[in-house]
Amino acid sequence: MTEKRPTVLVVEDEPPIAETIVYALKTEGFAPVWHTTGSEALATLRRQSVALVVLDVGLPDMSGFDVCRELRRTHAVPVIFLTARSGEVDKIVGLELGADDYLAKPFSPRELTARIRAVLRRTQASAAPASAPAAVWHHDVERCRIAYRGRALDLTRNEYRLLAVLVAAPGRVFSRDQLMEAAWPDPGAAMDRTVDAHIKLLRGKLRAVAPEADPIVTHRGLGYALREET
């Protein structure tokens, strides 16, 4: 039996570029699916799973950054941005949204397929079991992402750092000072109430995934801990 070809979703509104990408992907053993708009891409992701998304930043209906932000609410699929703008600001924005790589136009199709293979190798290698129970939490340290009950969380930098500390040691009680030290570059500039406010935001995001659960436990006068779940 032949091995299944990995599906790569290509979101690019310029036909000459898209056709070149699709041809290169087929030649390299991938199964490309091509869409010209972000809404079509998001609809496809709701219907089927894909191995990776090649996403143009400049789409006719919505920004590629908005597409990435939306898909990150429910998917942990790797994303490679394509853009005509190679400036540092765009690059930082793309990577902070959860992109795995960034390629400026014009580019070599061979370089793109090489980067796709590199990203897939990296993400597959990082899919090892997490330190917390895999059925509840998955922490992808390399990509700075945390999934709860199979859904990737849309976290700010400080929310991610805060939750990462808790996920690494379920059941352990962390004081506010310990959490500030771990999550803030300048903990001296933060206050106890800053931690409380971020915990409240995290609880809201976790409740959106599992309304009945309350995985962050408050220990009055001590701090916070992650509930030990199986």
MOWO-V66745 format. One record per residue. N is the residue number from 1. PHI is phi in radians with two decimals (999 if undefined). PSI is psi in whole degrees, -180 to 180 (none if undefined). OMEGA is omega in radians with two decimals (none if undefined). Layout:
BEGIN
N|PHI|PSI|OMEGA + N|PHI|PSI|OMEGA
END
This chain:
BEGIN
1|999|135|-3.12 + 2|-1.32|148|3.14 + 3|-1.28|139|-3.13 + 4|-1.15|134|3.14 + 5|-1.38|132|3.13 + 6|-1.11|134|3.12 + 7|-1.47|128|3.09 + 8|-2.06|122|3.11 + 9|-1.52|120|3.14 + 10|-1.84|122|-3.14 + 11|-2.05|99|-3.02 + 12|-2.65|127|-3.06 + 13|-1.61|-5|3.11 + 14|-1.70|107|-3.05 + 15|-0.94|-44|-3.13 + 16|-1.03|-40|3.12 + 17|-1.21|-45|-3.12 + 18|-1.09|-42|-3.13 + 19|-1.12|-36|3.08 + 20|-1.14|-42|3.13 + 21|-1.13|-46|-3.13 + 22|-1.05|-44|3.13 + 23|-1.08|-45|-3.13 + 24|-1.10|-41|3.14 + 25|-1.13|-45|3.11 + 26|-1.07|-42|-3.13 + 27|-1.10|-33|-3.08 + 28|-1.60|9|3.03 + 29|1.59|16|3.09 + 30|-1.75|164|3.07 + 31|-1.97|94|-3.08 + 32|-1.36|146|2.98 + 33|-2.17|124|-3.02 + 34|-1.94|132|3.00 + 35|-2.32|153|-3.12 + 36|-1.78|-9|-3.12 + 37|-2.28|157|3.11 + 38|-1.18|-37|-3.12 + 39|-1.13|-39|3.08 + 40|-1.12|-40|-3.14 + 41|-1.11|-45|-3.14 + 42|-1.13|-36|3.09 + 43|-1.13|-41|3.11 + 44|-1.11|-41|3.14 + 45|-1.14|-25|3.07 + 46|-1.33|-24|-3.08 + 47|-1.63|-33|-3.02 + 48|-2.54|160|3.09 + 49|-1.62|146|3.10 + 50|-2.27|159|-3.11 + 51|-1.41|-31|-3.06 + 52|-2.86|154|3.10 + 53|-2.08|126|2.97 + 54|-1.73|113|-2.90 + 55|-2.15|117|3.06 + 56|-1.31|141|3.14 + 57|-1.28|-40|-3.07 + 58|-1.67|91|3.14 + 59|-1.88|157|-3.05 + 60|-1.24|-27|-3.04 + 61|-1.82|-28|-3.13 + 62|-2.82|158|3.13 + 63|-1.18|146|3.04 + 64|-1.05|-31|3.07 + 65|-1.09|-41|3.12 + 66|-1.17|-38|3.09 + 67|-1.07|-46|-3.14 + 68|-1.08|-43|-3.14 + 69|-1.07|-40|-3.12 + 70|-1.23|-46|-3.10 + 71|-1.20|-27|3.13 + 72|-1.18|-16|3.10 + 73|-1.17|-29|-3.05 + 74|-2.29|-11|-3.06 + 75|-2.22|147|3.05 + 76|-1.90|17|-3.10 + 77|-1.07|138|3.10 + 78|-1.09|147|-3.11 + 79|-2.29|132|2.98 + 80|-2.02|121|3.12 + 81|-1.45|142|2.95 + 82|-2.03|137|-3.14 + 83|-2.73|153|3.03 + 84|-1.48|-9|-3.12 + 85|-1.86|113|-3.07 + 86|-1.80|15|-3.09 + 87|-1.14|158|-3.09 + 88|-1.09|-36|-3.12 + 89|-1.08|-48|3.12 + 90|-1.06|-41|-3.10 + 91|-1.10|-44|-3.14 + 92|-1.13|-44|3.13 + 93|-1.04|-46|-3.12 + 94|-1.08|-45|-3.11 + 95|-1.23|-35|3.12 + 96|-1.20|-26|3.08 + 97|-1.31|-11|3.11 + 98|1.94|15|3.07 + 99|-1.25|151|-3.12 + 100|-1.72|-19|3.08 + 101|-2.82|173|-2.95 + 102|-2.64|121|-3.08 + 103|-2.24|125|-3.11 + 104|-1.58|143|3.06 + 105|-1.40|147|-0.11 + 106|-1.33|152|-3.11 + 107|-2.42|163|3.10 + 108|-1.50|129|3.07 + 109|-0.97|-34|3.11 + 110|-1.15|-39|3.10 + 111|-1.14|-40|3.13 + 112|-1.07|-48|-3.13 + 113|-1.13|-34|3.09 + 114|-1.14|-41|3.13 + 115|-1.19|-37|3.09 + 116|-1.04|-47|3.13 + 117|-1.09|-40|-3.14 + 118|-1.12|-44|3.13 + 119|-1.12|-43|-3.14 + 120|-1.13|-40|3.09 + 121|-1.09|-43|-3.10 + 122|-1.16|-45|-3.09 + 123|-1.26|-34|3.09 + 124|-1.20|-37|3.13 + 125|-1.19|-32|-3.09 + 126|-1.48|2|-3.13 + 127|-1.51|19|3.10 + 128|-1.17|160|-3.12 + 129|-0.99|140|3.12 + 130|-1.41|167|-3.14 + 131|-1.20|-32|3.05 + 132|-1.46|164|-3.11 + 133|-0.95|127|-3.01 + 134|-1.13|-28|-3.10 + 135|-1.21|-22|-3.08 + 136|-1.89|-50|-3.06 + 137|-2.13|145|2.94 + 138|-2.40|120|-3.13 + 139|-1.92|110|3.07 + 140|-1.60|95|-3.03 + 141|-1.11|-42|-3.06 + 142|-1.11|-36|-3.11 + 143|-1.74|3|3.10 + 144|0.96|50|3.14 + 145|-2.30|145|3.08 + 146|-2.22|131|3.08 + 147|-1.95|141|3.12 + 148|-2.10|120|-3.12 + 149|0.93|42|3.06 + 150|1.51|-1|-3.13 + 151|-2.03|128|3.11 + 152|-1.19|136|-3.12 + 153|-1.60|140|3.09 + 154|-1.58|97|-3.00 + 155|-2.02|146|2.95 + 156|-1.31|171|-3.12 + 157|-1.02|-48|-3.10 + 158|-1.23|-35|3.08 + 159|-1.10|-42|3.12 + 160|-1.07|-49|-3.09 + 161|-1.09|-40|-3.14 + 162|-1.13|-49|-3.11 + 163|-1.19|-34|3.13 + 164|-1.05|-38|3.11 + 165|-1.10|-45|-3.12 + 166|-1.18|-42|-3.10 + 167|-1.14|-31|-3.11 + 168|-1.21|-19|-3.08 + 169|-2.53|71|3.14 + 170|-0.99|136|3.12 + 171|1.62|-23|-3.13 + 172|-1.36|136|3.12 + 173|-1.57|124|3.11 + 174|-1.87|133|3.06 + 175|-1.27|165|3.09 + 176|-1.08|-38|3.13 + 177|-1.09|-41|3.12 + 178|-1.13|-40|-3.14 + 179|-1.22|-38|3.09 + 180|-1.13|-40|3.14 + 181|-1.08|-37|-3.08 + 182|-1.42|-33|-2.95 + 183|-1.77|-23|-3.06 + 184|-1.94|131|3.11 + 185|-1.00|-35|3.10 + 186|-2.18|81|-3.06 + 187|-1.04|-25|3.13 + 188|-1.14|-22|-3.12 + 189|-1.51|-11|-3.13 + 190|-1.64|164|3.12 + 191|-2.19|164|3.12 + 192|-0.92|-41|-3.09 + 193|-1.17|-23|3.07 + 194|-1.12|-43|3.09 + 195|-1.08|-47|-3.14 + 196|-1.00|-42|-3.12 + 197|-1.13|-41|3.14 + 198|-1.22|-35|3.07 + 199|-1.10|-40|3.11 + 200|-1.08|-42|3.12 + 201|-1.14|-41|3.11 + 202|-1.08|-44|3.13 + 203|-1.03|-39|3.12 + 204|-1.09|-41|-3.14 + 205|-1.22|-36|3.10 + 206|-1.23|-36|3.12 + 207|-1.16|-30|3.10 + 208|-1.16|-26|3.09 + 209|-1.47|-46|-3.09 + 210|-2.40|90|-3.05 + 211|-1.01|-29|-3.07 + 212|-1.45|-13|-3.05 + 213|-1.69|155|3.04 + 214|-2.47|78|-2.97 + 215|-1.26|-18|3.12 + 216|-1.70|119|-3.06 + 217|-1.76|133|3.06 + 218|-1.58|126|3.03 + 219|-1.89|103|-3.00 + 220|-1.01|131|3.14 + 221|1.38|-5|-3.10 + 222|-2.07|-52|-3.10 + 223|2.64|-140|-3.05 + 224|-2.31|154|3.07 + 225|-2.51|158|3.05 + 226|-1.61|130|3.13 + 227|-1.08|135|3.09 + 228|-1.36|108|-3.12 + 229|-1.99|154|3.08 + 230|-2.21|none|none
END
